[in-house]
């Protein structure tokens, strides 16, 4: 808005009888310099807010975890009076030390409750599958486990770290293989693994060891220096799996 007013009064600025006005002098802070400086600073501020919001700032998530569900309807009252076996299972999960623990998570969109008070845990060296029809809440559940979606109620722990309160730390122990292959057509198989491994914080020695071990385990060694776009559909899925398995992680498959 300030820049608009400066533009409207541009004739007056150019016809200043006190000083000689040149095109370069329009960069002065009292002319276009002020709006430009404001836009630069405001852009960096919004970028910082975006990074904090997407990476999981501590304060908003902690406040969200403090919210409590108050029974206001008959359905909410019945939810608080769970069957004894379900309550006992939820209690056992809350005191276990398994690598993945989902504690009474609930998620609603408007009036539609897509995940309703789900509790589960997965022990080490275990393959766990979540099955159900379309719309049952499987994808939302995995999105909450990965920290992309915040539950309305409950908490999730990965290796004892809360995804709700410390998402960045919890994600260090998590690998996600999405439903659709997410690869860059201009990168080789090795370059994909190096980039994702470095983003995950793996050191060079550990990353080199993980890449060699994964390529051998999923039979991609002959294609390690080939462009990902030149791989077959099956081998592209293998590459997505290898990316998810980098480091000592819990791997979640969405599909």
NORCOR-V605582 format. One record per residue. N is the residue number from 1. PHI is phi in whole degrees, -180 to 180 (* if undefined). OMEGA is omega in whole degrees, -180 to 180 (* if undefined). D_FIRST is the distance of its C-alpha to the first C-alpha in whole Angstrom. Layout:
[[N,PHI,OMEGA,D_FIRST] [N,PHI,OMEGA,D_FIRST]]
This chain:
[[1,*,178,0] [2,-64,179,4] [3,-63,179,5] [4,-65,179,5] [5,-66,178,6] [6,-63,180,9] [7,-64,179,10] [8,-63,-178,11] [9,-97,-176,13] [10,-62,-180,14] [11,-62,178,18] [12,-64,179,18] [13,-68,-179,17] [14,-73,-178,20] [15,-103,178,22] [16,-67,-177,22] [17,-82,-176,26] [18,-87,-177,26] [19,-122,177,25] [20,-85,-176,26] [21,-98,176,22] [22,-117,178,23] [23,-56,-180,21] [24,-70,-179,21] [25,-74,177,20] [26,-68,178,17] [27,-78,-180,17] [28,-58,-175,17] [29,-62,-180,15] [30,-84,179,14] [31,-114,-179,12] [32,-83,-179,11] [33,-63,180,13] [34,-61,178,11] [35,-60,180,8] [36,-65,179,11] [37,-61,179,13] [38,-62,-179,11] [39,-65,179,11] [40,-63,-179,15] [41,-64,-179,16] [42,-67,177,14] [43,-63,178,16] [44,-65,178,19] [45,-62,180,19] [46,-66,178,18] [47,-64,178,21] [48,-64,178,23] [49,-63,179,23] [50,-63,-180,24] [51,-62,180,27] [52,-63,-178,28] [53,-69,-176,28] [54,-79,-178,29] [55,-85,176,32] [56,98,176,33] [57,-68,-173,32] [58,-72,-172,35] [59,-62,-178,33] [60,-60,-179,32] [61,-71,179,35] [62,-67,177,37] [63,-64,180,35] [64,-65,-179,36] [65,-72,-180,40] [66,-84,180,40] [67,-68,-179,40] [68,-121,-178,43] [69,-87,-179,44] [70,-99,-180,45] [71,-68,-179,48] [72,-116,180,47] [73,-129,179,49] [74,-62,180,52] [75,-64,178,51] [76,-65,179,49] [77,-65,179,52] [78,-66,179,54] [79,-64,180,52] [80,-72,-178,53] [81,-105,-177,57] [82,-68,175,57] [83,-63,-174,60] [84,-62,-178,62] [85,-68,177,63] [86,-67,179,59] [87,-64,179,58] [88,-66,179,61] [89,-64,178,59] [90,-63,178,56] [91,-67,178,57] [92,-64,180,59] [93,-65,-177,56] [94,-66,-179,54] [95,-106,-179,57] [96,-80,177,58] [97,-119,179,57] [98,-69,-173,56] [99,-68,178,53] [100,-128,178,51] [101,-134,176,51] [102,-111,-171,49] [103,-114,171,49] [104,49,-179,49] [105,-85,179,46] [106,-136,178,44] [107,-141,180,41] [108,-129,171,40] [109,-119,-173,37] [110,67,178,37] [111,-94,-178,40] [112,-97,179,42] [113,-94,-175,43] [114,-90,174,44] [115,-130,-170,45] [116,-120,171,48] [117,55,-177,49] [118,-92,174,50] [119,-132,177,52] [120,-162,173,53] [121,-143,-178,54] [122,-130,-179,55] [123,-84,-178,58] [124,-65,179,58] [125,60,-179,60] [126,-124,173,59] [127,-99,-176,58] [128,-121,180,56] [129,-122,177,55] [130,-110,-175,53] [131,-110,178,54] [132,171,179,53] [133,-71,177,52] [134,-60,-179,48] [135,88,-179,46] [136,-78,179,48] [137,103,-178,46] [138,-66,-179,47] [139,-64,178,44] [140,-63,179,42] [141,-62,179,44] [142,-68,177,44] [143,-66,176,40] [144,-71,178,41] [145,-64,-180,43] [146,-79,178,41] [147,88,179,38] [148,-74,180,36] [149,-125,178,36] [150,-91,177,37] [151,-70,175,39] [152,-72,-176,39] [153,-154,179,42] [154,95,-179,45] [155,-151,-178,45] [156,-134,-179,46] [157,-122,174,47] [158,-120,-175,48] [159,53,177,51] [160,83,-179,50] [161,-106,-178,46] [162,-74,176,44] [163,-69,-178,42] [164,-73,-175,40] [165,-97,-179,39] [166,-133,-175,40] [167,-63,-178,39] [168,-66,178,38] [169,-72,-179,42] [170,-63,-177,43] [171,-69,176,42] [172,-63,-179,44] [173,-106,-175,47] [174,-131,173,46] [175,-127,-177,46] [176,-121,174,44] [177,-107,-174,46] [178,-71,-180,43] [179,-64,-180,45] [180,-106,-177,43] [181,-63,-180,44] [182,-113,-180,41] [183,-131,178,42] [184,-102,-175,41] [185,-66,-177,43] [186,-97,-179,42] [187,-112,175,44] [188,-81,179,47] [189,-61,-180,49] [190,-63,-180,49] [191,-63,175,46] [192,-58,-176,44] [193,-68,179,47] [194,-65,-178,46] [195,-63,-178,42] [196,-68,178,42] [197,-66,178,45] [198,-67,176,43] [199,-63,180,40] [200,-81,176,42] [201,95,180,43] [202,-76,175,47] [203,-72,-176,49] [204,-62,-178,50] [205,-66,180,53] [206,-65,-180,53] [207,-67,179,51] [208,-62,179,53] [209,-65,-179,56] [210,-64,-179,54] [211,-64,-180,53] [212,-63,-179,57] [213,-67,-180,58] [214,-69,179,55] [215,-61,178,56] [216,-73,-176,60] [217,-70,-177,60] [218,-102,173,58] [219,63,177,60] [220,-113,-178,57] [221,-56,180,58] [222,-65,-175,59] [223,-112,-171,55] [224,-65,-180,54] [225,-107,179,53] [226,-96,176,52] [227,-60,-178,48] [228,-62,180,47] [229,-68,-180,47] [230,-91,179,50] [231,-80,173,52] [232,-71,-180,53] [233,-59,179,52] [234,-65,179,54] [235,-71,174,53] [236,-65,176,49] [237,-67,176,50] [238,-63,178,52] [239,-64,177,49] [240,-61,178,47] [241,-65,-180,50] [242,-63,178,50] [243,-61,-179,47] [244,-68,-175,47] [245,-91,180,50] [246,-60,-178,49] [247,80,178,50] [248,-88,-170,52] [249,-130,164,50] [250,-91,-175,50] [251,-107,178,49] [252,-116,177,48] [253,-107,178,48] [254,-112,179,46] [255,179,*,47]]
